[in-house]
Amino acid sequence: MKKVVNLGNGEVNLDRPKRRRFTAEYKLKILAETEACKGTGQVAAILRREGLYHSAIQEWREVRAAGGQARRLLGRGIVRHDDDLGARGGVRT
């Protein structure tokens, strides 16, 4: 059930926000984009565009460096057996 309050100048949604989940492909794409940045402020521009915090990128890098544990990189509850991150061509895990 959707909870909405009308304050006269617009409606406010009172439902609890849902946590975003990112696929391994998305995480690897963003990591590749940020690592390709050479100029000042380019990484910050990507983070703003995607609505991400730098801490998320750091965590994804650490997981990838630790062996790219598929379950951790894919996120909680999103595990697909066909996603073997170590078997991807051109992507170091």
PAZA-624208 format. One record per residue (C-alpha): x negated, y, z; residue number from 1; residue in three letters; chain. Coordinates in steps of 0.5 Angstrom, whole numbers. Layout:
<nodes>
- X,Y,Z,NUM,ALA,A;
...
</nodes>
This chain:
<nodes>
- 0,0,0,1,MET,A;
- -3,7,-2,2,LYS,A;
- -3,12,3,3,LYS,A;
- -2,19,0,4,VAL,A;
- -1,26,4,5,VAL,A;
- 1,32,0,6,ASN,A;
- -2,38,3,7,LEU,A;
- 2,43,-1,8,GLY,A;
- -5,45,-5,9,ASN,A;
- -6,37,-7,10,GLY,A;
- -5,30,-5,11,GLU,A;
- -11,27,-1,12,VAL,A;
- -12,19,-1,13,ASN,A;
- -12,16,6,14,LEU,A;
- -14,9,3,15,ASP,A;
- -21,7,6,16,ARG,A;
- -26,8,0,17,PRO,A;
- -29,1,-3,18,LYS,A;
- -36,0,-3,19,ARG,A;
- -39,-1,-10,20,ARG,A;
- -42,-7,-12,21,ARG,A;
- -48,-7,-18,22,PHE,A;
- -49,-13,-22,23,THR,A;
- -57,-15,-23,24,ALA,A;
- -57,-13,-30,25,GLU,A;
- -55,-6,-28,26,TYR,A;
- -60,-6,-22,27,LYS,A;
- -65,-8,-27,28,LEU,A;
- -63,-3,-32,29,LYS,A;
- -63,3,-27,30,ILE,A;
- -70,1,-25,31,LEU,A;
- -73,1,-32,32,ALA,A;
- -70,8,-33,33,GLU,A;
- -73,10,-27,34,THR,A;
- -80,7,-28,35,GLU,A;
- -80,10,-35,36,ALA,A;
- -79,17,-32,37,CYS,A;
- -86,22,-33,38,LYS,A;
- -83,29,-32,39,GLY,A;
- -81,32,-25,40,THR,A;
- -74,31,-23,41,GLY,A;
- -72,26,-28,42,GLN,A;
- -71,21,-23,43,VAL,A;
- -67,25,-19,44,ALA,A;
- -63,27,-25,45,ALA,A;
- -62,19,-26,46,ILE,A;
- -60,19,-19,47,LEU,A;
- -55,24,-19,48,ARG,A;
- -52,22,-26,49,ARG,A;
- -51,15,-23,50,GLU,A;
- -49,17,-16,51,GLY,A;
- -54,13,-13,52,LEU,A;
- -59,15,-7,53,TYR,A;
- -67,14,-7,54,HIS,A;
- -66,8,-2,55,SER,A;
- -62,4,-6,56,ALA,A;
- -68,4,-12,57,ILE,A;
- -73,3,-6,58,GLN,A;
- -69,-3,-4,59,GLU,A;
- -68,-6,-11,60,TRP,A;
- -76,-5,-12,61,ARG,A;
- -77,-9,-6,62,GLU,A;
- -73,-15,-7,63,VAL,A;
- -75,-15,-14,64,ARG,A;
- -83,-15,-12,65,ALA,A;
- -81,-20,-7,66,ALA,A;
- -79,-25,-12,67,GLY,A;
- -72,-22,-15,68,GLY,A;
- -68,-27,-10,69,GLN,A;
- -62,-27,-15,70,ALA,A;
- -57,-27,-9,71,ARG,A;
- -60,-21,-6,72,ARG,A;
- -61,-17,-12,73,LEU,A;
- -54,-19,-15,74,LEU,A;
- -51,-16,-8,75,GLY,A;
- -46,-20,-3,76,ARG,A;
- -41,-25,-6,77,GLY,A;
- -43,-24,-13,78,ILE,A;
- -47,-30,-15,79,VAL,A;
- -47,-33,-22,80,ARG,A;
- -51,-39,-23,81,HIS,A;
- -53,-37,-30,82,ASP,A;
- -57,-31,-27,83,ASP,A;
- -64,-33,-26,84,ASP,A;
- -68,-27,-26,85,LEU,A;
- -74,-30,-26,86,GLY,A;
- -73,-33,-33,87,ALA,A;
- -71,-26,-37,88,ARG,A;
- -76,-25,-42,89,GLY,A;
- -80,-18,-41,90,GLY,A;
- -78,-17,-34,91,VAL,A;
- -83,-18,-28,92,ARG,A;
- -80,-20,-22,93,THR,A;
</nodes>
